[in-house]
């Protein structure tokens, strides 16, 4: 092969921040055998001439040479050369330093005449290089590329649109999006080929999955030239995908790409290889989820492998999915009750259920640990500990729907336990721990039950049954229990109406039948109304008395509508209202539409009056009211004293 020589205007990019503070060249040595394979398929597998601009450690150049291609790398910093790091110690005749934003020329020297001939390349690559060049120097880079690119050749690059500043030095000198770069290259006589970018898919030397978050790719040729058509048979075998994935596992920054490769291999593997491959992957904590995907695809013959149940349960435990691990272990122990490996996993789960601190060595820290522990402890009937873990999860992610749902399930289970033990005070305390946004129809139903069975606040219980029905909770259960409450408090007509409707919904319910029969017997025993043939004598008006106790009235001002209750404040308002009612006050409610997080619609004033059994008035805010409020710095929502 001909010797290559470099003639450069500047041997090192002396004024480049990447030379003044080496970062990429000190760390990077990127390569990807799958990119090389696809490149060979695209350009015909002939020995290719490849030039890599910004070659860093020279890994890509070394791979090309190992595959029989002629490859050269140029690097702007001399750090790797001086340190003899990476491939600079193995292929020094193929790696050079120079400033690629200044003129340079690569030539071959033909022995024995020592004649030099300028060389051109089939492929020129620039992985995360172009954004490091100052904008005013970009045209010179393009001129250098066009001088060294063969007719029909390709310039392949990855470009980062993100700024990068390391220790105060701005490394990315030209930070632009894809449209800007496409327009710039078009002005330089170059054309992009998206179909070729699509052909390489995710298999790049550098890219979003290869430690270059947010980067994009361009494949350029001279305008007017026709690039090669992407081949249809350039797919990689599962063995190649697995081999490449294992290589990338050694580089933490490329872990996402390794996982991507293993998942691509999964549907391509022949039957019988799933457990073996999954076992190899399960040796790495970062690949436990992928290993489970392989185990789940095991064939029936592999399912008989005694190791499979242990491997699956072990992966789940190490991931911190404690409930799933216990489910897998218990299912496996039914067939192998004396298996020591399975019993060891079960013992670990028992220890975690007794002391949550033992879970610290499993799974990830933070939100997911607390969430998974909360779910596991609920199924172990450790409800107080479950509630604690789920509340910790919600501190980290206050609006997470899965954590809210799981906390609700734990509290509901605890409320049912309290009901069974007839500990209604405890049930009411647990209901207050519900997240405010989850105090819906079911919450009102459970609170009504607790108050009902407590036998102390029937009016409050009735109001919560009413709210539960209005907010869409199961009509049968609300009417059946509200009917029983009415029966117990002597409101026989209301009891009959609710229980009759409950039986329309579930005609065979024995309790509803018995309660309805009792209500009907009670109504039948009531005295018949007197005949209206003769007018009744007018009732004698009682004499006024100074000793008569005056009627008690209360006026409550709510600046917002508290129905339906969505917050703790709403619940407090309703509770205050109930207390005054139970103390015998005739209560009237006054509100306003000016400041409320709960609309008076769709319930409307009449509905609220019916639900509360009180007169309701509210002031509808006018534009003048809003004008009065707006300029006052001390007024606004929450500043109720101003009104």
Buried (B, 14 or more C-beta within 10 A) or exposed (E): EBEBEBEBEBBBBEEBBBBEBBBBBBBBBBBBBBBBBBBBBBBEEEBBBBBBBBBBBBBBBBBBBEBEBBBBBBBBBBBBBEBEBBBBEEBEEBBBBBBBBBBBBBBBEEEEEEEBEEBBBBBBBBBBBBBBBEEEBBEBBBEBBBEBBEEEBBBBBBBBBEEBEEEEEEBBBBBBEEEBBBEBBEEBEBBBBEEBBEBBEBBBBBBBBBBBEEBBBBBBBBEEBEBBEBEEEBEBEBEBBBBBBBBBBEBEEBBBBBBBBBBBBBEBBEEEBBBEBBBBBBEBEEBBBBBBBBBEBBBEEBEEBEEBBBBBBBBBBBBBBBBBBBBBBEEBBEEBEEBEBBBEBBEBBEEBBEEBEBBEEBBEEEBBBBBBBBBBBBBBEBBEBBBBBBBBBBEBBEEBEEBBEBBBBBBBBBBBBBBEEEBBEBBBBBBEEBBEEBBBBBBBBBBBBBBBBBEEBBEBBBBBBBBBBBBEBBBBBBBBBBBBBBBBBEBBEBBBBBBBBBBEBBEEBEEBBEBBEBBBEBEEEEEEEEEEEEEEEEEEEEEEEEEEEEEEEBEBEBBBBBBBBBBEBBBEBBEBBBEBBEEEBBBBBBBBBBBBEBEBEEBEBEBBBBBBBBEBEBEEBEEEBEEBBEEEEEBEEEBEEEE
